């Protein structure tokens, strides 16, 4: 393998031309990825709004079900799918698309297998919530939603790996276009099915939207001719024998399991914060304010997750191509964009907090509480956007274990104790919970920053060669690049 040349003079200097070229590449990824994230946000918001139109019990039960499905299902599947990122990205970079295709098929099978116990849990969710002393009407609605959402696990198990695969291939816009068509159908379908079948209809509309996205994607791939098998791709029994290759399964699991843990640890923390808010003084107002905060952080998170996904794809591709310097440039540019994005989030959560809160409620108590904590949420975003982007760098360089360890320490060994002490011990209430989140984000940023800025990019490129090899047409991982 031949890596890029390194100049002895100013080896760490990054020229403006390199920055501008990287910005162009990042823009081509970030725009469709951001659009896809916003479409997902719109789809979720339409679902909640339609349940709100059905009645108070339906909204409460639907919100409970959405939280349960996120915690027990979608967070797990999302995390497992991220294990495909370094393999697919580095495989495409090395000119070895066969390795990416094999990893895609394994990832789909892995997610389908993981969906089986999740489906069993969702099937008995209503009984479990009644046993947990939830309100009977709310538990009935939540259980109904979970049961009718079970088919969505199969669709999600295909969509999530396909999303990672297309992003790694440099074609994120294909899935974005397909989802835009599906979401356009989601709104009338949710309204119609919700009116006819109530909460089960809303769940069915969500499943139908994801299935429609898959159908549009299949049509798009077939029409473009990319669904045809490549000459080097195995067929028939040879394909299934290849799928049983133990070392590549072990490789995928080694990346997917810590990626799953990392995503779940952070995702679950927000859900636990919402649950804890119910034990504070005036729980109705606090829970309502918590819902506004979660909606705000979800919207702001579209910026950081877009940068995280884009830099993960870029770093993986450049490492696979044997260009450690280019991977370093991608990292630096992405972190610079993350700092800009974090400032946008801070401005939104502070300067625009009062009109934003009025969108959700007319209750003055809830408005006052939510407006008082949103500046802290803005400060959280100052740390969250760079640390989430840094986690994308760790994924792209096949280091998800580091990210999982950082999230465990930051959110549960620092953030959770601080939040509980401030909220209950010092009687700071919901503000204390938000300050606990801020402490977790700051510690996470410091740890991720140390792990990424200390990266030996040449060593990571060598690891990429051992992970995915190289394409036969290239005779090696990459040719020498003049910088």
Secondary structure as UniProt FT lines:
FT   TURN            11..12
FT   HELIX           16..54
FT   HELIX           56..69
FT   HELIX           70..74
FT   HELIX           75..81
FT   HELIX           83..93
FT   TURN            94..95
FT   HELIX           97..123
FT   HELIX           125..131
FT   TURN            132..133
FT   HELIX           136..149
FT   HELIX           151..169
FT   HELIX           172..197
FT   HELIX           199..224
FT   TURN            225..227
FT   TURN            231..232
FT   HELIX           236..243
FT   HELIX           246..277
FT   TURN            278..279
FT   HELIX           283..320
FT   TURN            321..322
FT   HELIX           324..351
FT   HELIX           353..360
FT   HELIX           364..396
FT   TURN            397..398
FT   HELIX           400..407
FT   HELIX           408..415
FT   HELIX           416..420
FT   HELIX           421..425
FT   HELIX           429..453
FT   HELIX           457..468
FT   TURN            472..475
//
